[in-house]
Amino acid sequence: MNATHYFRAFSGIAGRELLRFLNQRERFFSALLRPMVWLVVFAAGFRAALGLSIIPPYQTYITYEVYIVPGLVGMIQLFNGMQSSLSMVYDQEMGSMRVLLTTPLPRWFLLLAKLLAGVAVSIFQVYAFAGVALLFGIDIPPWGLLAILPALILNGLMLGSLGMVLASLLRQLENFAGVMNFVIFPMFFLSSALYPVWKMREASVWLARICEWNPFSHAVELIRFALYGQFNLLSLAIVFSTSVVFFLGAVWSFNPARRFRAGRTA
């Protein structure tokens, strides 16, 4: 196998995932509508309930609507990672995933190609959301939108790898909705996406600790710091290490020989 074979395989896998996204216009509009509803409709209610008008992180004062933008960006990537896992469950039912994994190319490369295609889709959705948010008058630093790109790539790898691990545990599409809700909502609400951790600590120390150890909190903070030209080393280390663990777990769980043995013993 040479570089040409790898490039052709990557182009085919990534092209298939991108075409699937382009043919699913509902997925794109739902990815925009969901965070915009939170931004425009729910932000006022959360701000009133939490007693927050301005928040002083990162050596500046920002409005609550601007504060939750990174959290909603993380929401887009989180849902996209789960949608990618849904497509993998479908591929497993149809048998195309088994055919893909039995090709001569390394399993890690095949999964990485699918993962990078999903990351590209999520980044496109994020910048589309940012453009709509700017039209609504949300004060997002234009230079910050470029600075968050590395964070978006790393977060997309982490959440996409998590979706792959979940896809390896699911055999039927009927089980997907329950597992998705079991993962998405705790990760999203028990994080710093909608409210600062110090505000959570006023209500419960234990919930604040869960938020602090939630990898999704650090994914959001990585975006939030980068948006204002700052760097969060702790969040970077946690997101990077979690991405590696999830991806290695996905590579192990999608071993065709192991899955065949598991199917025969089931």
C-alpha positions as CSV (number, residue, x, y, z in Angstrom):
1,M,0.0,0.0,0.0
2,N,1.4,3.4,-1.0
3,A,0.3,7.0,-0.4
4,T,-1.9,7.0,-3.5
5,H,-4.0,4.2,-2.0
6,Y,-4.4,6.1,1.3
7,F,-5.3,9.3,-0.5
8,R,-7.9,7.6,-2.7
9,A,-9.4,5.8,0.3
10,F,-9.6,9.0,2.3
11,S,-11.1,10.9,-0.6
12,G,-13.8,8.2,-1.0
13,I,-14.7,8.0,2.7
14,A,-14.7,11.7,3.2
15,G,-16.5,12.4,0.0
16,R,-19.3,9.9,0.9
17,E,-19.8,11.5,4.3
18,L,-19.9,15.1,2.9
19,L,-22.4,14.0,0.2
20,R,-24.5,12.4,2.8
21,F,-24.5,15.7,4.7
22,L,-25.4,17.7,1.6
23,N,-28.3,15.4,0.8
24,Q,-29.6,15.8,4.3
25,R,-30.7,19.5,4.3
26,E,-32.9,18.9,7.4
27,R,-29.7,18.1,9.4
28,F,-28.1,21.4,8.4
29,F,-31.1,23.5,9.3
30,S,-31.7,21.7,12.6
31,A,-28.1,22.3,13.4
32,L,-28.7,26.0,12.9
33,L,-32.1,26.2,14.4
34,R,-31.4,24.4,17.7
35,P,-28.6,26.8,19.0
36,M,-30.4,29.8,17.6
37,V,-33.5,29.0,19.7
38,W,-31.3,28.7,22.8
39,L,-29.6,32.0,21.9
40,V,-32.6,34.1,21.1
41,V,-35.4,32.6,23.1
42,F,-33.9,30.8,26.1
43,A,-31.1,33.2,26.9
44,A,-33.4,35.8,28.3
45,G,-35.0,33.3,30.6
46,F,-31.7,31.8,31.8
47,R,-30.3,35.2,32.4
48,A,-33.2,36.3,34.5
49,A,-33.3,33.0,36.4
50,L,-29.6,33.0,37.1
51,G,-29.5,36.7,37.9
52,L,-26.8,37.3,35.3
53,S,-26.6,40.3,33.1
54,I,-22.8,40.6,32.6
55,I,-20.1,38.0,33.3
56,P,-16.5,39.0,34.1
57,P,-14.3,36.2,32.7
58,Y,-11.2,36.6,30.6
59,Q,-10.3,40.1,31.8
60,T,-13.4,41.6,30.2
61,Y,-17.2,42.0,30.8
62,I,-19.5,40.3,28.4
63,T,-23.2,39.8,28.1
64,Y,-24.8,36.5,28.9
65,E,-25.8,36.0,25.3
66,V,-22.2,36.3,24.2
67,Y,-21.1,34.1,27.1
68,I,-23.2,31.1,25.9
69,V,-22.1,31.3,22.3
70,P,-19.1,29.0,22.9
71,G,-21.5,26.6,24.7
72,L,-23.9,26.6,21.7
73,V,-20.9,26.0,19.4
74,G,-20.1,23.0,21.6
75,M,-23.7,21.9,21.3
76,I,-23.5,21.9,17.5
77,Q,-20.4,19.7,17.6
78,L,-21.8,17.4,20.3
79,F,-25.0,16.8,18.2
80,N,-23.0,16.4,15.1
81,G,-20.8,13.7,16.8
82,M,-24.0,11.9,17.8
83,Q,-25.4,12.2,14.3
84,S,-22.2,10.7,12.9
85,S,-22.6,7.7,15.3
86,L,-26.2,7.3,14.0
87,S,-24.9,7.0,10.4
88,M,-22.4,4.4,11.6
89,V,-25.1,2.4,13.3
90,Y,-27.0,2.5,10.0
91,D,-23.9,1.4,8.1
92,Q,-23.5,-1.5,10.4
93,E,-27.1,-2.6,9.8
94,M,-26.7,-2.3,6.1
95,G,-23.3,-4.1,6.1
96,S,-21.3,-1.3,4.5
97,M,-19.3,-0.8,7.7
98,R,-18.2,-4.4,7.7
99,V,-17.0,-4.2,4.1
100,L,-15.1,-1.0,4.9
101,L,-13.3,-2.5,7.9
102,T,-12.2,-5.6,6.0
103,T,-10.2,-3.6,3.4
104,P,-6.4,-3.9,3.4
105,L,-6.0,-0.4,4.9
106,P,-5.4,0.0,8.6
107,R,-8.5,0.2,10.7
108,W,-7.3,3.3,12.5
109,F,-6.9,5.1,9.2
110,L,-10.4,4.2,8.0
111,L,-12.0,5.4,11.2
112,L,-9.9,8.5,11.2
113,A,-11.0,9.3,7.7
114,K,-14.7,9.1,8.7
115,L,-13.9,11.1,11.9
116,L,-12.2,13.9,10.0
117,A,-15.1,14.1,7.5
118,G,-17.5,14.5,10.4
119,V,-15.2,17.2,12.0
120,A,-15.3,19.2,8.7
121,V,-19.1,19.0,8.6
122,S,-19.3,20.2,12.2
123,I,-16.9,23.2,11.6
124,F,-19.0,24.2,8.6
125,Q,-22.1,24.2,10.8
126,V,-20.4,26.2,13.5
127,Y,-19.3,29.0,11.1
128,A,-22.8,29.1,9.6
129,F,-24.2,29.5,13.1
130,A,-21.7,32.2,13.9
131,G,-22.7,34.1,10.7
132,V,-26.4,34.0,11.7
133,A,-25.5,35.1,15.3
134,L,-23.7,38.1,13.9
135,L,-26.7,39.0,11.9
136,F,-28.7,38.9,15.1
137,G,-26.4,41.5,16.6
138,I,-24.4,39.1,18.9
139,D,-21.0,40.8,19.5
140,I,-18.6,38.0,18.5
141,P,-15.0,39.1,17.9
142,P,-14.3,38.5,14.2
143,W,-10.7,37.6,14.8
144,G,-11.8,35.2,17.5
145,L,-13.7,33.2,14.9
146,L,-10.4,32.4,13.3
147,A,-8.6,31.7,16.6
148,I,-11.1,29.1,17.6
149,L,-10.5,26.9,14.5
150,P,-7.8,24.7,16.2
151,A,-10.2,24.2,19.2
152,L,-13.0,23.3,16.9
153,I,-10.8,20.6,15.2
154,L,-9.7,19.1,18.5
155,N,-13.2,19.2,20.0
156,G,-14.7,17.6,16.9
157,L,-12.2,14.8,17.2
158,M,-13.1,14.2,20.8
159,L,-16.9,14.3,20.3
160,G,-16.7,12.3,17.1
161,S,-14.6,9.6,18.7
162,L,-17.1,9.4,21.5
163,G,-19.8,9.0,18.9
164,M,-17.8,6.1,17.3
165,V,-17.5,4.4,20.7
166,L,-21.3,4.6,21.2
167,A,-21.9,3.4,17.6
168,S,-19.8,0.3,18.4
169,L,-22.1,-0.5,21.4
170,L,-25.3,-0.2,19.4
171,R,-26.5,-2.9,17.0
172,Q,-29.9,-1.4,16.1
173,L,-31.2,2.1,15.2
174,E,-34.1,1.7,17.7
175,N,-31.6,1.9,20.6
176,F,-29.9,5.1,19.4
177,A,-32.4,7.7,20.7
178,G,-32.3,6.5,24.3
179,V,-28.5,6.2,24.3
180,M,-28.1,9.6,22.6
181,N,-30.3,11.3,25.2
182,F,-28.5,9.5,28.0
183,V,-25.2,11.0,26.8
184,I,-26.0,14.4,25.3
185,F,-28.1,16.0,28.0
186,P,-25.9,15.1,31.0
187,M,-22.8,16.2,29.1
188,F,-24.4,19.5,28.0
189,F,-26.3,20.6,31.1
190,L,-23.6,19.4,33.6
191,S,-21.0,21.7,31.9
192,S,-20.1,25.3,31.7
193,A,-21.9,25.7,28.4
194,L,-24.9,27.7,29.8
195,Y,-23.6,29.0,33.2
196,P,-20.3,29.6,34.9
197,V,-19.1,26.8,37.2
198,W,-18.9,29.3,40.1
199,K,-22.6,29.9,39.7
200,M,-23.3,26.2,39.8
201,R,-21.2,26.0,43.0
202,E,-23.6,28.3,44.7
203,A,-26.3,25.7,44.3
204,S,-24.3,22.4,44.7
205,V,-20.6,21.8,45.3
206,W,-20.9,18.2,43.9
207,L,-22.6,19.4,40.7
208,A,-19.8,22.0,40.3
209,R,-17.2,19.3,40.6
210,I,-19.0,17.2,38.0
211,C,-18.9,20.2,35.7
212,E,-15.2,20.7,36.3
213,W,-14.4,17.1,35.4
214,N,-16.8,16.9,32.4
215,P,-14.7,16.8,29.3
216,F,-17.4,18.8,27.4
217,S,-16.9,21.7,29.9
218,H,-13.2,21.8,28.9
219,A,-14.2,21.6,25.2
220,V,-16.4,24.7,25.7
221,E,-13.7,26.5,27.7
222,L,-11.2,25.8,25.0
223,I,-13.4,27.6,22.6
224,R,-14.3,30.4,25.0
225,F,-10.7,31.3,25.8
226,A,-9.7,31.1,22.2
227,L,-12.5,33.4,21.2
228,Y,-10.8,36.1,23.2
229,G,-7.3,35.3,22.2
230,Q,-6.4,33.4,25.4
231,F,-5.1,29.9,26.0
232,N,-6.3,27.3,28.5
233,L,-3.6,24.7,29.0
234,L,-5.7,22.5,31.4
235,S,-8.6,22.3,29.0
236,L,-6.3,21.6,26.1
237,A,-4.6,18.7,28.0
238,I,-8.0,17.2,29.0
239,V,-9.6,17.5,25.6
240,F,-6.5,16.1,23.9
241,S,-6.1,13.1,26.2
242,T,-9.8,12.4,26.1
243,S,-9.7,12.4,22.3
244,V,-6.9,9.9,22.3
245,V,-8.7,7.6,24.7
246,F,-12.0,7.7,22.8
247,F,-10.3,7.2,19.5
248,L,-8.3,4.2,20.7
249,G,-11.5,2.8,22.2
250,A,-13.2,3.2,18.9
251,V,-10.3,1.4,17.0
252,W,-10.4,-1.4,19.5
253,S,-14.2,-1.8,19.5
254,F,-14.5,-1.9,15.7
255,N,-12.1,-4.8,15.4
256,P,-14.0,-7.1,12.9
257,A,-12.6,-10.3,14.5
258,R,-13.6,-9.3,18.0
259,R,-17.1,-8.3,16.9
260,F,-17.5,-11.6,15.0
261,R,-16.5,-13.6,18.1
262,A,-18.9,-11.5,20.2
263,G,-21.7,-12.1,17.7
264,R,-21.2,-15.9,17.8
265,T,-21.2,-16.0,21.5
266,A,-24.3,-13.8,21.9
